[in-house]
Every structure is written in C-alpha cells, then in structure tokens.
Amino acid sequence: MSFDSPAANRKFAEKYDFNFPLLCDTDRTMGLAYGATAEGETGGAKRIGVVIDPAGRVKEWLPKVDAASYPTDVLARI
C-alpha cells in the first residue's frame, strides 16, 4: 500500500520487477483506518504490518515492521 499515484507505483514495481500490482491509497483513507498515518500527517506511510484473513478480519497488526524482512517473516507464520 502506498500513498503514491498509480503511475508512480507502476514505475516503482517495474524498477524492482515485482510480479504483483501495488495498491494506491492516494486519499489516505486506508492508511488512516489501519494506523499507517494520522489525520493531517503528510509524507510517506508508517511501515506497519497487517494480516487480514479471508473473511476480512484483522488477524495481526504490528506498529512497526522492516519492509525488507516482513513479507518473508509473515509468510513463514501463516
């Protein structure tokens, strides 16, 4: 999830050869809902970790994660 535009996310994904789309939250609605930003904050999102189950329930919420290692860490747990 990023606050960047779809074009910026597409360029970033192409640069790093991602095989999945990046989600855009340009109005920060989801970032506010999940605690990745606060009302009135500007700049990038906080690096939080959220695991959502198939029913849409939050199963894990971590206030700070390492963007490089969190994907591997969480996949090992689920």
MODELLER restraints for C-alpha pairs under 7 A, 6 or more apart:
rsr = mdl.restraints
at = mdl.atoms
rsr.add(forms.Gaussian(group=physical.xy_distance, feature=features.Distance(at['CA:1:A'], at['CA:22:A']), mean=6.25, stdev=0.5))
rsr.add(forms.Gaussian(group=physical.xy_distance, feature=features.Distance(at['CA:1:A'], at['CA:23:A']), mean=4.72, stdev=0.5))
rsr.add(forms.Gaussian(group=physical.xy_distance, feature=features.Distance(at['CA:1:A'], at['CA:24:A']), mean=5.76, stdev=0.5))
rsr.add(forms.Gaussian(group=physical.xy_distance, feature=features.Distance(at['CA:1:A'], at['CA:25:A']), mean=6.65, stdev=0.5))
rsr.add(forms.Gaussian(group=physical.xy_distance, feature=features.Distance(at['CA:2:A'], at['CA:23:A']), mean=6.32, stdev=0.5))
rsr.add(forms.Gaussian(group=physical.xy_distance, feature=features.Distance(at['CA:2:A'], at['CA:24:A']), mean=5.14, stdev=0.5))
rsr.add(forms.Gaussian(group=physical.xy_distance, feature=features.Distance(at['CA:2:A'], at['CA:25:A']), mean=5.79, stdev=0.5))
rsr.add(forms.Gaussian(group=physical.xy_distance, feature=features.Distance(at['CA:2:A'], at['CA:45:A']), mean=6.98, stdev=0.5))
rsr.add(forms.Gaussian(group=physical.xy_distance, feature=features.Distance(at['CA:3:A'], at['CA:24:A']), mean=5.80, stdev=0.5))
rsr.add(forms.Gaussian(group=physical.xy_distance, feature=features.Distance(at['CA:3:A'], at['CA:25:A']), mean=4.80, stdev=0.5))
rsr.add(forms.Gaussian(group=physical.xy_distance, feature=features.Distance(at['CA:3:A'], at['CA:26:A']), mean=4.62, stdev=0.5))
rsr.add(forms.Gaussian(group=physical.xy_distance, feature=features.Distance(at['CA:3:A'], at['CA:28:A']), mean=6.38, stdev=0.5))
rsr.add(forms.Gaussian(group=physical.xy_distance, feature=features.Distance(at['CA:3:A'], at['CA:44:A']), mean=6.79, stdev=0.5))
rsr.add(forms.Gaussian(group=physical.xy_distance, feature=features.Distance(at['CA:4:A'], at['CA:24:A']), mean=6.22, stdev=0.5))
rsr.add(forms.Gaussian(group=physical.xy_distance, feature=features.Distance(at['CA:4:A'], at['CA:26:A']), mean=5.95, stdev=0.5))
rsr.add(forms.Gaussian(group=physical.xy_distance, feature=features.Distance(at['CA:5:A'], at['CA:24:A']), mean=6.33, stdev=0.5))
rsr.add(forms.Gaussian(group=physical.xy_distance, feature=features.Distance(at['CA:5:A'], at['CA:26:A']), mean=6.23, stdev=0.5))
rsr.add(forms.Gaussian(group=physical.xy_distance, feature=features.Distance(at['CA:6:A'], at['CA:24:A']), mean=6.13, stdev=0.5))
rsr.add(forms.Gaussian(group=physical.xy_distance, feature=features.Distance(at['CA:9:A'], at['CA:22:A']), mean=6.21, stdev=0.5))
rsr.add(forms.Gaussian(group=physical.xy_distance, feature=features.Distance(at['CA:31:A'], at['CA:37:A']), mean=5.47, stdev=0.5))
rsr.add(forms.Gaussian(group=physical.xy_distance, feature=features.Distance(at['CA:32:A'], at['CA:38:A']), mean=5.82, stdev=0.5))
rsr.add(forms.Gaussian(group=physical.xy_distance, feature=features.Distance(at['CA:32:A'], at['CA:39:A']), mean=6.93, stdev=0.5))
rsr.add(forms.Gaussian(group=physical.xy_distance, feature=features.Distance(at['CA:36:A'], at['CA:45:A']), mean=5.30, stdev=0.5))
rsr.add(forms.Gaussian(group=physical.xy_distance, feature=features.Distance(at['CA:36:A'], at['CA:46:A']), mean=4.80, stdev=0.5))
rsr.add(forms.Gaussian(group=physical.xy_distance, feature=features.Distance(at['CA:36:A'], at['CA:47:A']), mean=6.92, stdev=0.5))
rsr.add(forms.Gaussian(group=physical.xy_distance, feature=features.Distance(at['CA:36:A'], at['CA:48:A']), mean=6.21, stdev=0.5))
rsr.add(forms.Gaussian(group=physical.xy_distance, feature=features.Distance(at['CA:37:A'], at['CA:45:A']), mean=5.74, stdev=0.5))
rsr.add(forms.Gaussian(group=physical.xy_distance, feature=features.Distance(at['CA:37:A'], at['CA:46:A']), mean=6.32, stdev=0.5))
rsr.add(forms.Gaussian(group=physical.xy_distance, feature=features.Distance(at['CA:47:A'], at['CA:64:A']), mean=5.52, stdev=0.5))
rsr.add(forms.Gaussian(group=physical.xy_distance, feature=features.Distance(at['CA:47:A'], at['CA:65:A']), mean=5.61, stdev=0.5))
rsr.add(forms.Gaussian(group=physical.xy_distance, feature=features.Distance(at['CA:47:A'], at['CA:67:A']), mean=6.74, stdev=0.5))
rsr.add(forms.Gaussian(group=physical.xy_distance, feature=features.Distance(at['CA:48:A'], at['CA:62:A']), mean=5.64, stdev=0.5))
rsr.add(forms.Gaussian(group=physical.xy_distance, feature=features.Distance(at['CA:48:A'], at['CA:63:A']), mean=4.96, stdev=0.5))
rsr.add(forms.Gaussian(group=physical.xy_distance, feature=features.Distance(at['CA:48:A'], at['CA:64:A']), mean=4.72, stdev=0.5))
rsr.add(forms.Gaussian(group=physical.xy_distance, feature=features.Distance(at['CA:48:A'], at['CA:65:A']), mean=5.48, stdev=0.5))
rsr.add(forms.Gaussian(group=physical.xy_distance, feature=features.Distance(at['CA:49:A'], at['CA:61:A']), mean=5.58, stdev=0.5))
rsr.add(forms.Gaussian(group=physical.xy_distance, feature=features.Distance(at['CA:49:A'], at['CA:62:A']), mean=4.88, stdev=0.5))
rsr.add(forms.Gaussian(group=physical.xy_distance, feature=features.Distance(at['CA:49:A'], at['CA:63:A']), mean=6.75, stdev=0.5))
rsr.add(forms.Gaussian(group=physical.xy_distance, feature=features.Distance(at['CA:49:A'], at['CA:64:A']), mean=6.80, stdev=0.5))
rsr.add(forms.Gaussian(group=physical.xy_distance, feature=features.Distance(at['CA:49:A'], at['CA:65:A']), mean=5.99, stdev=0.5))
rsr.add(forms.Gaussian(group=physical.xy_distance, feature=features.Distance(at['CA:50:A'], at['CA:58:A']), mean=6.92, stdev=0.5))
rsr.add(forms.Gaussian(group=physical.xy_distance, feature=features.Distance(at['CA:50:A'], at['CA:60:A']), mean=5.49, stdev=0.5))
rsr.add(forms.Gaussian(group=physical.xy_distance, feature=features.Distance(at['CA:50:A'], at['CA:61:A']), mean=4.59, stdev=0.5))
rsr.add(forms.Gaussian(group=physical.xy_distance, feature=features.Distance(at['CA:50:A'], at['CA:62:A']), mean=6.50, stdev=0.5))
rsr.add(forms.Gaussian(group=physical.xy_distance, feature=features.Distance(at['CA:51:A'], at['CA:58:A']), mean=5.87, stdev=0.5))
rsr.add(forms.Gaussian(group=physical.xy_distance, feature=features.Distance(at['CA:51:A'], at['CA:59:A']), mean=5.46, stdev=0.5))
rsr.add(forms.Gaussian(group=physical.xy_distance, feature=features.Distance(at['CA:51:A'], at['CA:60:A']), mean=4.98, stdev=0.5))
rsr.add(forms.Gaussian(group=physical.xy_distance, feature=features.Distance(at['CA:51:A'], at['CA:61:A']), mean=6.66, stdev=0.5))
rsr.add(forms.Gaussian(group=physical.xy_distance, feature=features.Distance(at['CA:52:A'], at['CA:58:A']), mean=4.46, stdev=0.5))
rsr.add(forms.Gaussian(group=physical.xy_distance, feature=features.Distance(at['CA:52:A'], at['CA:59:A']), mean=5.59, stdev=0.5))
rsr.add(forms.Gaussian(group=physical.xy_distance, feature=features.Distance(at['CA:53:A'], at['CA:59:A']), mean=6.39, stdev=0.5))
